[in-house]
Amino acid sequence: MPRKSPKKALARVTTPRIPRVGDRVIPEGSSSVYEITRVSRDGRQVDLCLRGTDLERFRVPVDHLRFVK
């Protein structure tokens, strides 16, 4: 059985999506779709707003988000 080369295995690893203001996301533990209103300088945390309400979430780690198309 042929072995897979390390280069091919690394090519399959997906890079995390870079968050941008206006992106729509679903935070961990929620079923609501939020909009990103601010991205930290290092891109690790974002502020979120639930459209149509005054509800905001601050400094949410990007690891805890699922992006919506």
Sequence and secondary structure as in RCSB ss.txt:
>XXXX:A:sequence
MPRKSPKKALARVTTPRIPRVGDRVIPEGSSSVYEITRVSRDGRQVDLCLRGTDLERFRVPVDHLRFVK
>XXXX:A:secstr
     HHHHHHTS       TT EEEETT  S EEEEEE TTSSEEEEE TTSS EEEEEEGGGEEE  
